[in-house]
Amino acid sequence: MNSIVVYSPFISTRLRYVAEWLFKERLHLNYTVVHTLVEAQAATHVVAYGIPLPDAVSIPAEGLLGINGITTQQPAIGDWQGIPTLFASSADGYTLPFDMFSAIFFLLTRYEEYEVYVPDKHGRYPATNSILYQQGWLQRPIVDEWIQTLRNALQDHYKCTLPASTFVFLPTYDIDMAYAQLHKGARRIIGALIRALLRADVRQLSHRAKVLRKKEKDPYDSFRWLRQLHKEYGLSPLYFVLSARRNTAFDKNIHPQHPAMVRVIKNLTIDGNIGIHPSYYSSKGDTLRQEKMMLEQVAGKRTSLSRQHYIRAILPETYHQLLYNHISQDYSMGYGTHLGFRAGTGSSFLWYDLENDVVTQLRIFPFCFMDTTAHYEAKLSPAAAIDRLQAMTRILQQTGSTLITVFHNFSLGTDYEWNGWRNAYEQFVAEINHQQLSTNENKVLH
């Protein structure tokens, strides 16, 4: 089966958005949305939405896709073959016991983030407000689980085989501070030395002196190691470079036009692709445009990729600003405080502008794991953090979804605070590579 008909008594922009992502992007099927019974009855493979039809896979409709605007939603909780669900339904005659289309729309659009909430100290939507966190599902990509189960249901119902989805691993890195001690300017270097003296931190003083005299490598400088890692395992990474033009309490990068940063940025463009890491205050004025333009000038190439510093993706303002500045891919869909799936999936999707009920051309790439979140917020050891990452990875592999991780150059360097993280990450990457090679070999054999 390579095509399907979606029957619904109504057709809306919301329904088409879900159908395009679910059937075309995730199930790799051609599809047609129809609203007359005659058209549905003439088709061989049908998914009926809102009305149960004989010989069709039928899904109940709970109303979210048939309205415009934003109203408070309280999705009913349910279960489908051991998988938790939203927008559960008790209606008879349906194949699925929940409105899967509304549930997908609710999570992908981040519908709940448009409702009134108290922001955290960085102005962000709190992870603890989300229904996925409150139900204990945040570290499960339940949308991907639903899709895999729907795939199985369609195959069983129509005695066919659907195109398979392939698991993808995409490593990404935020370059907030390229160096811990080098290239910081006299004032910052002297200040750091004075603080170490006041603490009588002999080890820190000795280490700093050796780094400044080039007797030891800067502890945040993991760039060559990363290049070798990516080369060994055939990875194409993404780097998001903080390009603030002035330092603040939250932006402590080296100026992007400093000769040392110019070298770093140019080398990053050789190893992978680069994107802008908009500074903490980039929402003010034309700051983002200026930062993006400066990064492009240094890199010698344009970029349309971004990830918000401190994950300050605030809907819908941040996404409107990105589109205005010609950003077409954003990698901020995750939480800075909690591990897991902010939108319930590891796979990318187009941003749906709820306020205007339109599909935009901004593609959202979710991440589920960030080193600083595991280290500072969850207080996990490197081994425990990788265990959490592996648990999420297994589900993404089973559902043919995408794993996007966020690490920083400083966590993979030699700084004693991050002792053990480099080895843990390398072992994880090696294991992913081994699993993918084994999967490919099995495909060839079969």
C-alpha positions as CSV (number, residue, x, y, z in Angstrom):
1,M,0.0,0.0,0.0
2,N,1.4,3.4,-1.0
3,S,-1.6,5.6,-0.8
4,I,-4.6,6.2,1.4
5,V,-7.9,8.2,1.5
6,V,-8.7,10.2,4.6
7,Y,-12.5,10.7,5.0
8,S,-13.9,13.4,7.2
9,P,-17.3,15.1,7.1
10,F,-15.4,18.4,7.5
11,I,-12.1,19.6,6.0
12,S,-10.0,22.2,7.8
13,T,-6.5,23.7,7.7
14,R,-5.8,21.8,11.0
15,L,-6.9,18.5,9.5
16,R,-4.8,18.9,6.4
17,Y,-1.8,19.9,8.6
18,V,-2.1,16.7,10.6
19,A,-2.7,14.5,7.6
20,E,0.3,15.9,5.7
21,W,2.6,15.2,8.6
22,L,1.2,11.9,9.7
23,F,0.6,10.2,6.4
24,K,3.1,11.8,4.1
25,E,6.1,12.6,6.4
26,R,5.8,9.8,8.9
27,L,4.0,6.9,7.2
28,H,5.4,7.8,3.7
29,L,2.0,7.4,2.1
30,N,0.4,9.4,-0.6
31,Y,-3.0,10.6,0.7
32,T,-6.2,12.4,-0.3
33,V,-8.6,14.1,2.1
34,V,-12.2,13.7,1.0
35,H,-15.5,14.8,2.6
36,T,-18.2,12.8,0.7
37,L,-19.1,9.2,1.4
38,V,-19.2,8.4,-2.3
39,E,-15.5,9.2,-2.6
40,A,-14.7,7.3,0.6
41,Q,-16.7,4.2,-0.5
42,A,-14.9,4.2,-3.8
43,A,-11.5,3.9,-2.2
44,T,-9.6,0.7,-1.3
45,H,-7.7,2.0,1.8
46,V,-9.6,4.4,4.0
47,V,-9.0,6.1,7.3
48,A,-12.4,7.5,8.5
49,Y,-12.2,10.5,10.9
50,G,-15.3,11.4,13.0
51,I,-17.6,8.8,11.5
52,P,-17.0,5.0,11.8
53,L,-17.2,3.4,8.4
54,P,-17.3,-0.4,7.6
55,D,-14.0,-1.8,6.4
56,A,-12.2,1.4,7.3
57,V,-9.7,2.2,10.1
58,S,-11.9,4.7,12.0
59,I,-10.7,7.4,14.4
60,P,-13.1,9.4,16.6
61,A,-13.1,13.3,16.4
62,E,-13.2,15.2,19.7
63,G,-13.6,18.6,18.0
64,L,-10.2,20.3,18.2
65,L,-9.6,20.2,14.4
66,G,-13.0,21.5,13.5
67,I,-12.7,24.9,15.3
68,N,-10.6,28.1,14.9
69,G,-8.9,30.1,17.5
70,I,-7.5,29.1,20.9
71,T,-9.8,27.7,23.6
72,T,-8.8,26.0,26.8
73,Q,-8.4,22.3,26.3
74,Q,-8.6,19.5,28.9
75,P,-7.8,16.3,27.0
76,A,-9.2,13.1,28.4
77,I,-6.6,10.6,29.3
78,G,-6.8,7.0,28.0
79,D,-4.9,4.0,26.9
80,W,-4.3,2.3,23.5
81,Q,-2.5,-1.1,23.5
82,G,-0.5,-0.1,26.5
83,I,0.3,3.4,25.3
84,P,-1.1,6.4,27.1
85,T,-3.3,8.7,25.0
86,L,-4.9,12.2,24.9
87,F,-8.4,13.0,23.7
88,A,-9.7,9.6,24.8
89,S,-13.2,8.8,23.5
90,S,-15.9,6.4,24.6
91,A,-17.7,6.4,21.3
92,D,-18.6,3.0,19.8
93,G,-17.6,1.6,16.5
94,Y,-14.1,3.1,16.2
95,T,-10.8,1.3,15.6
96,L,-8.9,3.7,17.9
97,P,-10.2,4.6,21.3
98,F,-8.9,8.2,21.1
99,D,-8.8,11.2,18.7
100,M,-5.2,10.7,17.5
101,F,-5.4,13.6,15.0
102,S,-6.4,16.1,17.7
103,A,-3.8,14.7,20.1
104,I,-1.0,15.1,17.5
105,F,-2.2,18.6,16.7
106,F,-2.3,19.5,20.4
107,L,1.2,18.4,21.0
108,L,2.9,19.6,17.8
109,T,1.4,23.0,17.9
110,R,2.3,23.3,21.7
111,Y,-1.3,24.3,22.1
112,E,-1.1,24.5,25.9
113,E,1.7,27.1,25.6
114,Y,-0.7,29.6,24.2
115,E,-2.8,29.4,27.4
116,V,-2.1,31.6,30.4
117,Y,0.9,30.5,32.5
118,V,3.4,31.9,34.9
119,P,6.8,31.9,33.1
120,D,10.0,30.7,34.8
121,K,12.9,33.0,35.7
122,H,14.0,33.1,32.0
123,G,10.5,33.9,30.7
124,R,10.0,30.4,29.4
125,Y,7.0,28.0,29.5
126,P,7.7,25.7,32.5
127,A,8.0,22.0,31.7
128,T,6.1,21.3,34.8
129,N,3.0,22.9,33.3
130,S,2.9,20.5,30.4
131,I,0.5,17.6,30.4
132,L,3.3,15.2,29.4
133,Y,5.2,16.1,32.5
134,Q,2.2,16.0,34.8
135,Q,1.2,12.5,33.5
136,G,4.8,11.2,33.7
137,W,5.2,10.8,29.9
138,L,7.8,13.5,29.2
139,Q,10.6,11.1,28.4
140,R,8.4,9.0,26.1
141,P,7.9,10.1,22.5
142,I,4.3,9.1,22.7
143,V,3.4,10.6,19.3
144,D,6.0,8.4,17.7
145,E,4.6,5.4,19.6
146,W,1.1,6.2,18.4
147,I,2.3,6.4,14.8
148,Q,4.1,3.1,15.0
149,T,1.0,1.4,16.5
150,L,-1.2,3.0,13.8
151,R,1.2,1.6,11.2
152,N,0.7,-1.8,12.6
153,A,-3.0,-1.4,12.7
154,L,-3.2,-0.4,9.1
155,Q,-0.9,-3.3,8.0
156,D,-3.1,-5.7,10.0
157,H,-6.4,-4.3,8.7
158,Y,-5.4,-4.1,5.1
159,K,-3.0,-7.1,5.0
160,C,-0.3,-5.0,3.5
161,T,3.2,-3.7,4.2
162,L,3.8,0.1,4.7
163,P,7.0,1.8,3.8
164,A,9.4,1.7,6.8
165,S,10.7,4.7,8.7
166,T,14.5,4.9,9.4
167,F,16.0,6.0,12.7
168,V,18.3,9.0,12.4
169,F,20.9,10.3,14.9
170,L,21.8,14.0,14.6
171,P,24.4,15.3,17.1
172,T,24.2,19.0,17.7
173,Y,26.4,21.4,19.8
174,D,26.0,24.8,21.4
175,I,29.1,26.9,21.4
176,D,28.4,29.3,24.2
177,M,32.0,29.7,25.4
178,A,34.6,28.3,23.1
179,Y,37.4,28.8,25.6
180,A,37.5,28.8,29.4
181,Q,40.6,30.8,29.9
182,L,42.2,31.8,26.5
183,H,41.2,34.9,24.4
184,K,39.1,36.4,27.2
185,G,40.8,39.8,27.3
186,A,42.9,41.2,30.2
187,R,40.0,42.3,32.4
188,R,38.3,38.9,32.4
189,I,41.6,36.9,32.8
190,I,42.7,39.1,35.7
191,G,39.3,38.8,37.4
192,A,39.4,35.0,37.1
193,L,42.9,34.9,38.6
194,I,41.8,37.2,41.5
195,R,38.8,35.0,42.3
196,A,41.0,31.9,42.3
197,L,43.4,33.7,44.7
198,L,40.7,34.7,47.1
199,R,39.5,31.1,47.2
200,A,43.1,29.9,47.7
201,D,42.5,27.5,44.8
202,V,46.1,26.5,44.1
203,R,45.1,23.9,41.5
204,Q,43.0,26.4,39.5
205,L,45.8,29.0,39.7
206,S,48.4,26.5,38.5
207,H,46.1,25.2,35.7
208,R,45.3,28.7,34.5
209,A,48.9,29.7,34.4
210,K,49.8,26.7,32.3
211,V,46.9,27.3,29.9
212,L,47.8,30.9,29.5
213,R,51.5,30.0,28.8
214,K,50.2,27.4,26.3
215,K,51.7,24.6,28.4
216,E,48.3,22.9,28.6
217,K,45.2,22.9,26.4
218,D,42.3,25.1,27.3
219,P,39.8,22.8,29.1
220,Y,36.8,23.9,26.9
221,D,38.7,23.2,23.6
222,S,37.2,20.0,22.4
223,F,37.0,20.9,18.8
224,R,39.7,18.7,17.3
225,W,38.5,15.8,19.4
226,L,34.9,16.3,18.0
227,R,36.1,16.5,14.4
228,Q,37.9,13.2,14.9
229,L,34.8,11.6,16.5
230,H,32.5,12.7,13.7
231,K,35.0,11.5,11.1
232,E,35.4,8.1,12.7
233,Y,31.6,7.5,12.9
234,G,30.6,9.3,9.7
235,L,28.5,11.9,11.5
236,S,27.4,15.3,10.1
237,P,27.0,17.6,13.2
238,L,25.3,20.9,13.6
239,Y,27.0,23.7,15.6
240,F,25.1,26.7,17.0
241,V,27.4,29.6,17.7
242,L,26.6,32.3,20.3
243,S,27.4,35.5,18.5
244,A,26.5,38.2,21.0
245,R,28.3,41.4,20.2
246,R,28.6,42.3,23.9
247,N,28.9,40.3,27.0
248,T,26.1,40.1,29.6
249,A,25.4,38.0,32.6
250,F,24.0,35.4,30.3
251,D,26.2,35.9,27.2
252,K,29.8,35.2,27.9
253,N,31.1,34.3,24.4
254,I,34.2,35.6,22.8
255,H,33.4,38.2,20.2
256,P,32.7,36.4,16.8
257,Q,35.2,38.7,15.1
258,H,38.1,37.9,17.4
259,P,40.8,36.1,15.5
260,A,40.5,33.0,17.7
261,M,36.7,32.8,17.2
262,V,37.1,33.3,13.5
263,R,39.4,30.2,13.4
264,V,36.9,28.2,15.4
265,I,33.9,29.2,13.3
266,K,35.7,28.5,10.0
267,N,36.8,25.1,11.3
268,L,33.2,24.3,12.4
269,T,31.9,24.9,8.9
270,I,34.3,22.3,7.6
271,D,33.2,19.7,10.2
272,G,29.5,20.3,9.8
273,N,26.9,23.0,9.4
274,I,26.6,26.0,11.6
275,G,23.6,28.0,12.8
276,I,23.0,31.0,14.9
277,H,22.6,30.7,18.7
278,P,20.6,33.9,19.3
279,S,21.8,35.7,22.4
280,Y,19.8,36.0,25.6
281,Y,18.5,39.5,24.7
282,S,18.2,38.9,20.9
283,S,14.4,39.5,20.9
284,K,15.1,43.2,21.3
285,G,15.3,45.4,18.2
286,D,17.3,44.1,15.3
287,T,19.8,42.2,17.5
288,L,19.1,38.9,15.9
289,R,19.6,40.2,12.4
290,Q,22.9,41.8,13.4
291,E,24.2,38.6,15.1
292,K,23.1,36.4,12.2
293,M,24.8,38.8,9.7
294,M,28.0,38.9,11.7
295,L,28.1,35.1,12.0
296,E,27.5,34.7,8.2
297,Q,30.3,37.2,7.4
298,V,32.8,35.3,9.6
299,A,31.7,31.9,8.3
300,G,31.7,33.0,4.7
301,K,28.3,31.4,4.1
302,R,24.6,32.0,4.9
303,T,22.7,30.1,7.5
304,S,19.0,29.4,8.1
305,L,19.4,27.4,11.3
306,S,19.0,28.5,14.9
307,R,18.6,27.4,18.5
308,Q,17.7,29.8,21.2
309,H,20.3,30.4,23.9
310,Y,18.9,29.2,27.3
311,I,16.2,27.5,25.1
312,R,14.2,30.8,25.3
313,A,11.7,29.7,22.6
314,I,8.6,31.6,23.6
315,L,5.5,31.0,21.4
316,P,4.6,32.5,19.1
317,E,6.9,35.6,19.4
318,T,10.2,33.7,18.9
319,Y,9.0,31.9,15.8
320,H,7.6,35.0,14.2
321,Q,11.0,36.7,14.8
322,L,12.9,33.7,13.3
323,L,10.7,33.8,10.1
324,Y,11.2,37.5,9.8
325,N,15.0,37.0,9.9
326,H,14.9,34.2,7.3
327,I,15.4,31.3,9.6
328,S,13.8,28.2,8.2
329,Q,14.9,25.6,10.7
330,D,14.8,25.9,14.5
331,Y,16.3,23.4,17.0
332,S,14.9,24.9,20.2
333,M,12.0,22.5,20.8
334,G,12.9,21.0,24.1
335,Y,13.2,22.1,27.7
336,G,16.2,23.6,29.4
337,T,15.1,22.3,32.8
338,H,13.9,18.7,32.0
339,L,15.0,15.9,29.7
340,G,12.3,14.6,27.3
341,F,10.1,15.4,24.4
342,R,8.4,18.8,24.6
343,A,6.2,18.1,21.6
344,G,5.9,14.3,22.1
345,T,8.0,13.4,19.1
346,G,11.6,13.2,18.0
347,S,10.7,14.0,14.3
348,S,10.7,17.4,12.8
349,F,7.5,19.2,11.8
350,L,6.4,22.5,10.3
351,W,5.3,25.2,12.8
352,Y,1.6,25.7,12.8
353,D,0.7,29.3,13.8
354,L,-2.3,28.9,16.1
355,E,-3.1,32.6,16.3
356,N,-3.6,32.8,12.6
357,D,-4.5,29.1,11.9
358,V,-1.9,28.8,9.1
359,V,1.0,26.4,8.4
360,T,4.3,28.2,8.2
361,Q,7.6,27.3,6.5
362,L,9.5,27.2,9.7
363,R,10.5,23.6,10.4
364,I,10.9,22.6,14.0
365,F,13.5,20.0,15.0
366,P,12.9,18.7,18.6
367,F,15.7,17.6,20.9
368,C,15.2,15.3,24.0
369,F,18.6,15.5,25.7
370,M,20.9,18.3,26.8
371,D,24.1,17.8,28.8
372,T,23.6,20.8,31.0
373,T,20.1,19.8,31.9
374,A,21.2,16.3,32.9
375,H,24.2,17.7,34.8
376,Y,22.9,20.8,36.5
377,E,19.1,20.3,36.7
378,A,18.7,16.5,37.0
379,K,22.1,16.1,38.9
380,L,22.9,13.0,37.0
381,S,26.3,11.4,36.8
382,P,27.6,10.8,33.2
383,A,26.7,7.1,33.4
384,A,23.2,7.8,34.7
385,A,22.6,10.6,32.1
386,I,23.6,8.2,29.3
387,D,21.3,5.6,30.7
388,R,18.4,8.1,30.4
389,L,19.5,8.9,26.9
390,Q,19.7,5.3,25.9
391,A,16.2,4.6,27.2
392,M,14.7,7.4,25.0
393,T,16.9,6.3,22.1
394,R,15.5,2.8,22.2
395,I,12.0,4.0,21.7
396,L,13.0,6.3,18.8
397,Q,14.8,3.4,17.2
398,Q,11.7,1.2,17.5
399,T,9.5,3.9,16.0
400,G,11.8,5.0,13.2
401,S,12.0,8.5,14.6
402,T,14.9,11.0,15.1
403,L,17.3,11.5,18.0
404,I,18.7,15.0,18.4
405,T,21.1,15.5,21.3
406,V,22.6,18.8,22.6
407,F,26.1,18.9,24.0
408,H,28.5,21.8,24.6
409,N,32.1,21.9,23.7
410,F,32.9,22.5,27.4
411,S,31.2,19.4,28.6
412,L,33.3,17.3,26.2
413,G,36.6,19.0,27.0
414,T,38.9,18.4,30.0
415,D,37.4,20.6,32.6
416,Y,37.3,18.7,35.9
417,E,33.7,19.6,36.6
418,W,32.8,17.5,33.5
419,N,35.0,14.6,34.3
420,G,33.7,11.4,32.7
421,W,31.3,13.1,30.2
422,R,33.6,12.8,27.2
423,N,34.1,9.1,27.6
424,A,30.4,8.5,28.3
425,Y,29.4,10.4,25.1
426,E,32.0,8.6,22.9
427,Q,30.8,5.2,24.1
428,F,27.2,6.3,23.4
429,V,28.1,7.4,19.9
430,A,30.0,4.2,19.3
431,E,27.1,2.1,20.4
432,I,24.7,4.0,18.1
433,N,27.0,3.4,15.2
434,H,27.3,-0.3,16.0
435,Q,23.5,-0.7,16.2
436,Q,23.0,1.1,12.9
437,L,25.6,-1.0,11.2
438,S,23.9,-4.2,12.6
439,T,20.5,-2.9,11.4
440,N,21.8,-2.2,7.9
441,E,23.5,-5.7,7.7
442,N,20.2,-7.3,8.7
443,K,18.3,-5.4,6.0
444,V,20.8,-6.7,3.4
445,L,20.5,-10.3,4.6
446,H,16.8,-10.1,4.4
